[in-house]
């Protein structure tokens, strides 16, 4: 005996099954779209976090550099390298160095400030390097006094200076013994005191 399927009885169940399958498929599709949207947001947020972290790291490095350069700038300003001329300090340093060396004579002529020009020297737009030439004339017991004066000058002041030129002239005949009580030679030098004007 063959069982007959009662389609009328199953019709309602099949309709519910089809509706359930369609709804399930729709929910799966919507779920996948929702997941993709959330994943895109996650990736975007991750990229934003990475960018923010990189900006923060750069900012910390910039702050460290700023503190480092601010400290250096303050030291240079305090020493007189940055800012206006410190003519009195230069003269006091020269005289205090000579008070230790006790050269027979030392005279100086500090000339007006001018631009500092050296081949290959490059500066920024807002940085102007100036120099104030100083002519030195001195009587020396021996040539080592000249080096002692320059070294003593560099130790007594933190300003920067350069030696442009020096000439030595021996007093008396060559080969004679040096007198320890009076000048045996004269020296004429030009040094330049450097100052930086940072606008």
JOZIRA-V899099 format. One record per backbone hydrogen bond with DSSP energy under -1.0 kcal/mol. CO is the residue of the C=O (numbers start at 1). NH is the residue of the N-H. Records with the same first field share a line. If there is no record, write none. Layout:
# JOZIRA-V899099
CO=NH + NH
This chain:
# JOZIRA-V899099
5=7
6=10
7=11
10=14
11=15
12=16
13=17
14=18
15=19
16=20
17=21
18=22
19=23
20=24
21=25
22=26
23=27
24=28
25=29
26=30
27=31
28=32
29=33
30=34
31=35
32=36
33=37
34=38
35=39
36=40
37=41
38=42
39=43
40=44
41=45
42=46
43=47
44=48
45=49
46=50
47=51
48=52
49=53
50=54
51=55
52=56
53=57
54=58
55=59
56=60
57=61
58=62
59=63
60=64
61=65
62=66
63=67
64=68
65=69
66=70
67=71
68=72
69=73
70=74
71=75
72=76
73=77
74=78
75=79
76=81 + 82
81=196
86=90
87=91
88=92
89=93
90=94
91=95
92=96
93=97
94=98
95=99
97=101
98=102
105=139
107=137
109=135
114=131
118=121
124=127
126=199
128=197
129=116
130=195
131=114
132=193
133=111
134=191
135=109
136=189
137=107
138=187
140=184 + 185
142=145
143=146
144=148
145=149
146=150
147=151
148=152
149=153
150=154
151=155
152=156
160=194
162=192
165=190
167=188
169=186
173=176
184=171
185=140
186=169
187=138
188=167
189=136
190=164 + 165
191=134
192=162
193=132
195=130
196=83
197=128
